[in-house]
Amino acid sequence: MDKREFIRSAGATAILASLGFTISNCSSEKLPEPGGDTSSDFQFDLNNHPYNSLNTEGEWILVKSESLLLVNAEGTIMAFSSVCTHLGCSSAWTFGENAVCGCHGSTFDQNGNVVQGPAKQSLIRKSVTINGDIVVVA
């Protein structure tokens, strides 16, 4: 193998390795199924950290262990699957007024609707029941 072939091969390997990392984190295998999943309910107390921040309008929380995005949308607690509808990323989110997927920049409003693509579908909305300070997401 001459020097040019080695450099070409090493460069291609590096590119494939980086794509492999990206593909593993944003795999279509993680895309949500229509109708949501059948996992057990998740509940939390609005008085406990970090959930107490949801007492403020516009605040978002990512619950990685449950693959959930929680938001206080104009005084109403809403929950969505944190699995982005573009390519299935679920743990790389940033928040402001909207939620932005860190993998490819898809932006969703507080109702889970796409504000900016590449995602074309809204986030999957979860059922929320509130009894006093206890919130149950199904």
N, C-alpha and C positions, 0 to 999 in steps of 0.2 A: 504494500500500500504506500503510495507516495504521499508527500506532504499535503497536496491539494485534496486528495481523496480523504485523508484523515480529517482535515479541517471541515470539509463538507459533511462527512459522517458525524463528527462531533457536534457540529451546529444543528444538524437535523435531529440528533438525539436529544439535545438540550431543548429544542422547540417542542418535540413530542413529549418530553417529560413535563414541561410546563403546561402543555395542553392536557395531558393526563391528569395533572393536579386540578386544573379548572374543570374538566369534565367530571371528575369524581365528586367535586363539590357542587356542581350544578347539573346533575344527571337527570335525564328525563324519567328515570325510574322513580324519582321522588315526587313527580307531579301528583297533585291531589286527584283522587277519584271523584267523579260527580256524586253528590250526595254526602260527601264527607266520610269520615272514618267512624268506627264504632267503639273507639276507646272510652274508658271510663270518664266520668265527670271530674272536672278540676274545680276545687273551691279554695277561696282565700278570704281573709278578713281585711276590709278596707282600712283598718286601724294599724295593720302591721306593715313594716317596711319590706319590700319596696312598693307594695300595693297602695300604701297611703298617698302616694303621689297622684293616684287616679282620682283623688278628691278635688284636683285642680283641672279645670277645663283645658283641653288641648294636650294633656300629658299622655304619653305613650309608654308602654312597657313591653319588652320582649321577654317571654317566658320560654327559654330554649328547651328546657326539659319537657315541656308540654307542646312545643311547636305552636305557640300562640302569640299573637299580637293583641294587646289590650289597649284601649284608648278611651278617654273621657271626651265624648263628642257632644258638646253643648249640654253637659250635665248628665248624659246617658252613657253608662259603661257599655262598650261594644267589644266584641271579641272576633278575631279572624284567625284562620290558619296562617302561620308564618311562612308557609311554603309558597314562594313566589310563583305566580301562574305563568311566568316566562319559561324558566328552565329548572325550577324546583329548588333554588337556593332557599335556605331556611334560617340561617343563623347570622347573616351579615346585614343588619339593618341600622339605619340612622334615622333620627326623628327630628322634626321641627313641627311645622303646621301639618305636614304630611309625613308618611313613612316612605323611605327610599331604600330599595333593595341594593345592597352593596356589591352584588355580583355584576349587574349590568345596568343599574340606574333606573329601573322601573319605579315609578312614583305612584303612590296610592293615597287618596284622601281619607278622611276620618270615617267615611262610609264604606271603605274598601274598594272604591271605584278607581280605575286607572286614570291618572292625571297625565302621565307621560310614559310612553313605552320604553322598551320594546314589548312589554307585556300587553296583551290584548284583552285579557279577561280579568274581571274583578277578583279580589281575594275571596276565599270561601268564608262566609260569615257563620259564626257559631251562635248557638242559643245561649242567652244570658238571663239568669234569674237572680234577683236580689231580694234578700230577706234581712232587713236591718242593715248591718254592716257586712254580712256574709254574701259573697258573690259566688254563684255556681255557673260554670261554663260547661255546656254539654255539646 
